[in-house]
């Protein structure tokens, strides 16, 4: 009898409310989930930590201003097979990116490469889309590399930009797509790892 492949373990990094994290945690509770969540860590006091703790997931609050932050972060995810940045605002240290090459996913609230890079997150991205006059926006799941938002793109989802949109209304339409797209990409990657 063949042994079943072990489900890859996932570490989730957050900085805020944790809605993308919550979509992963909800999916991980399904019997057919091809991964488990080992840890949720935050680089600041984030409401999402309480959501994870309430679901019985181990949590960790890291001090991004500490001289040991980079090493603490690396140690936190060392036992994870995959790492997901779900609204994580700190730039990952190169040492961690190299150690987890091809194993770190990020969700970004625009259609990369447009409106990506250092300082582009949340409402700032949606404001840039509107200022540019883009007719379409959306979100992107990509691999993380040492550049900011420069890794290979795995999946995109699109929405029309409406004439009356504000950064808030555009963001509110994109957020549910982020939840769906991030889970779909994570599932696909986890299933591929289980087949190896």
C-alpha positions in Angstrom: 0.0 0.0 0.0 1.4 3.4 -1.0 1.8 6.0 1.8 -0.1 9.2 1.4 2.0 12.3 0.7 2.2 14.6 3.7 0.4 17.9 3.3 2.8 20.9 3.0 2.8 23.2 6.0 2.1 26.9 5.5 3.3 29.9 7.5 1.3 33.0 7.0 2.7 36.5 7.5 0.4 39.4 8.2 0.4 43.1 9.2 -3.2 44.0 9.6 -6.8 42.8 9.7 -6.0 39.4 8.2 -8.8 38.9 5.7 -6.6 37.1 3.2 -5.2 35.0 6.1 -8.8 34.2 7.2 -9.7 32.9 3.7 -6.7 30.6 3.9 -7.5 29.4 7.4 -11.1 28.7 6.4 -9.9 26.7 3.4 -7.4 24.8 5.5 -10.3 23.5 7.6 -11.9 21.8 4.7 -11.3 18.0 4.5 -9.9 18.3 1.0 -7.4 21.0 1.8 -4.0 20.0 0.4 -2.0 22.0 3.1 -2.0 22.7 6.8 -1.4 26.1 8.5 1.5 25.8 11.0 1.8 29.4 12.1 0.5 33.0 11.6 3.1 35.6 12.4 2.8 39.4 12.4 5.3 42.2 12.2 3.2 44.6 14.3 0.2 44.4 16.6 -2.4 43.1 14.0 -6.0 42.3 14.6 -5.6 39.2 12.4 -3.6 37.5 15.1 -6.7 37.3 17.3 -8.6 35.7 14.4 -5.9 33.1 14.0 -5.7 32.4 17.7 -9.5 32.0 17.9 -9.2 29.2 15.3 -6.5 27.4 17.3 -3.6 28.4 15.0 -0.3 29.2 16.7 0.5 32.9 16.5 3.6 35.0 16.9 4.1 38.7 17.2 7.5 39.9 16.0 9.1 43.3 16.7 10.0 44.7 13.3 12.2 47.4 15.0 14.2 44.8 16.9 17.8 44.2 15.7 17.0 40.5 15.7 13.9 40.9 13.5 15.3 39.2 10.4 16.7 36.3 12.3 13.4 36.0 14.4 11.4 36.0 11.2 13.6 33.3 9.6 13.4 31.1 12.7 9.6 31.6 12.9 9.0 30.1 9.4 12.0 27.7 9.4 9.8 24.6 9.8 7.2 25.6 7.2 7.2 24.2 3.6 5.6 27.3 2.1 5.2 30.9 3.3 2.3 33.2 2.3 2.5 37.0 2.6 -1.1 38.0 3.2 -0.9 41.7 3.6 2.6 41.6 5.1 4.1 45.1 4.9 7.7 44.5 5.9 10.3 43.8 3.2 11.6 40.3 3.6 15.3 40.0 4.4 17.3 38.6 1.4 18.5 35.7 3.6 14.9 34.5 4.1 14.0 35.0 0.4 17.1 32.9 -0.6 16.4 30.2 2.0 12.8 29.9 0.7 13.4 30.4 -3.0 10.3 29.2 -4.9 8.3 28.8 -1.7 7.1 32.3 -0.8 3.8 33.6 -2.3 2.5 37.1 -2.2 -0.9 38.7 -3.0 -0.8 42.2 -4.5 -3.9 44.4 -5.1 -3.1 45.4 -8.6 -2.3 43.8 -12.0 1.5 43.6 -11.7 3.8 44.8 -12.9 1.6 47.9 -12.8 1.4 49.7 -9.5 3.9 47.5 -7.6 7.1 48.2 -5.8 8.2 49.7 -2.5 5.5 51.7 -0.8 2.7 50.4 -3.0 0.2 48.7 -0.8 -3.5 49.0 0.2 -5.3 52.2 -0.7 -2.1 53.7 -2.2 -2.3 51.1 -5.0 -6.0 51.8 -5.7 -5.3 55.6 -5.7 -2.5 55.1 -8.2 -4.8 53.0 -10.5 -7.4 55.8 -10.5 -4.8 58.6 -10.9 -3.4 56.7 -13.9 -6.8 56.4 -15.5 -6.6 52.6 -15.8 -9.8 51.0 -17.1 -9.0 47.6 -15.5 -7.5 46.6 -12.2 -7.4 43.5 -10.0 -5.0 41.5 -8.0 -1.9 39.3 -8.6 -0.4 36.3 -6.9 3.3 36.0 -7.5 6.5 34.3 -6.2 8.6 36.5 -3.9 12.1 37.3 -4.9 14.6 39.9 -3.6 13.0 42.7 -5.6 9.7 44.2 -4.4 6.7 42.8 -6.4 9.1 41.5 -9.1 8.7 37.7 -8.8 7.2 35.5 -11.4 3.4 35.9 -11.7 1.3 32.9 -10.9 -2.2 34.2 -11.3 -4.3 37.3 -11.9 -7.9 38.3 -11.4 -9.4 41.4 -13.0 -12.2 44.0 -12.4 -13.4 46.9 -14.4 -12.6 50.3 -12.9 -15.8 52.3 -12.7 -16.0 56.1 -13.4 -17.3 56.7 -9.9 -14.7 54.6 -8.2 -12.8 55.8 -5.2 -9.7 54.0 -3.7 -12.1 52.6 -1.1 -14.8 51.3 -3.5 -12.2 49.8 -5.9 -10.4 48.1 -3.1 -13.7 46.7 -1.7 -14.4 45.1 -5.1 -10.9 43.7 -5.4 -10.6 42.2 -1.9 -13.0 39.2 -2.5 -11.0 38.4 -5.6 -7.8 38.5 -3.5 -9.3 35.9 -1.1 -10.4 33.6 -3.9 -7.2 33.9 -6.0 -4.8 33.5 -3.1 -6.5 30.3 -1.9 -6.7 28.9 -5.5 -3.0 29.5 -6.1 -2.0 28.1 -2.8 -4.1 25.0 -3.3 -2.5 24.4 -6.8 1.1 24.8 -5.4 0.4 22.6 -2.4 -1.1 19.9 -4.6 1.9 20.0 -6.9 4.2 19.6 -3.9 2.3 16.6 -2.7 2.8 14.9 -6.1 6.6 15.2 -5.9 
